Amino acid sequence: MAGTTTDAARARATAGGANRWVVLVVLCVSLLLVALDATVLHVAVPSVTEDLRPSATALLWIVDAYPLVCAALLILFGTLGDRVGRRRVLLLGYGIFGAASAVAALAGSAELLIVARALLGVGGAMIMPATLSILRAVFPDRRERATAIGVWTATAAIGAATGPVLGGFLVQHFWWGSVFLINIPLMALILPLGRKLLPESKGSADGPWDVLGALMAAAGVLTLVLGVKRLGAGHGVMDVWTLAPLCVGTALIVLFVRRQKRRTHPLVDMRMFSRPTFSTSVGCIVLAMLALVGLELIAVQYLQLVLGLSPLETGLRLLPLTFAAMAAGATGSHTLRRFGPRTMVACGFALTAGAVLLLVMMGQHDRPALLTCAFIVLGFGLQTTLFGAYESMLSEAPADCAGGAAAIGETSYQLGAGMGIALLGSVMNAAYAPGVADVPGVPDTASTGAANSLGEAYDIAARLGGPAGDALRSAAQHSFVHGLHVTLLVSAGLLVLGAVAALRLPRAMECPAQHAELPAQRTDAPLAMADRPMVPAAEAAGSGRAGH
């Protein structure tokens, strides 16, 4: 207790200084870089494909490595910061993030780019939980902290909105590696500033830190997804390199759950999943991201390779989606109080499914009005869903488990996003490949290469030339649009499933005037997102997701 009291006094002394708003700026710049890196690569995928010529599986890993590694390590680094110091972990995350950005920018092969993206995920997992932990330490006053969290989440929204546009501008005027290179000067600036300005804070460190459990969860997630990716790439389920990761990953996750149930001080309190509202909310978060994030990646390829838009034009086309999500977040608190979690989440899913089905009307010709309307509805529906699900999850969790609940929610969000890219990418590949298998006049070797991706098919068609090249290009384009339609239908099915699952949520939301104040000296939450219950739960849930 003496240690935490000392930490609390130090935090109050730091917060009393005028530099706390400068600290907020440093934390927001940190978050901005992490948020940008989650979306900035999407519009560069066709350029990466043309330059590095990755296989279909490698292309999925290039995009997927960052969110999956980040999700796997959030709990590990969140609890590590509680014990060794959040500032220390944050500064180390800066260094890893900057170094990985340099490697990614200069990567000459798909394999090296995948490794760099994984290291970016390690750095991101160190930065994300530490920013809110330090924010709470320097803003002990509840009203100021609410303002600071609002600025923090607005920064995340700006990062998500500008990522595709910035990526499109850089790819169009420079090369795809420049989307990573911009991180380096910012990290070189923020690392010494963070070391000088950011205060150190630690939790009470009750009980031993379950390092083995954290590593077990990370390894289980990564190996399980590896098996799913190999299935999506066309490998049989009985293939040893597919079956082994599936079995090992499942076994590790089961062992992790059993280990957490037995421990006195678990990393994740599994008893929360026995509450129907909590488990349903987590499931809704996973389903929403599973259905939509992979679809965004495919949509970017459609806009550039089928419609022929430039990377910058592609980024601008995606802006309505993010701005609609921000609008839903701004009005989410009122909507939740008016209609309740069940109606809000179910209707959010239904809206999003309707927008996805509307996109099925897209073909090989540009229809900008249809695209814009669909993206607006999709963004508003998605944010409405996530807002209601997060609020229900955080409200259902006991106050002393708020940090663990936030960790589960953030990990579910990241894991759903990564699995969505793997699942919908696999569906897309399975629907696309048969269309280029037997094109008249095209050799079997060329057909095999064209089946990897639409970008590779265009490249092979250009090398073939003549009627055979034209036939391959036309077949690949038709097949890609067909695969897009199949993927949209699968995505809509997942969203309808989410709407049905949301019927288990409470009909009405209890909305007390204020949540009970947590003890000032308590900083031992597994992730710093435990601060969110300190503001009205609806506001915390909505503003927190608008930036993703």
Beta strands, then each sheet from edge to edge (+ up, - down):
end
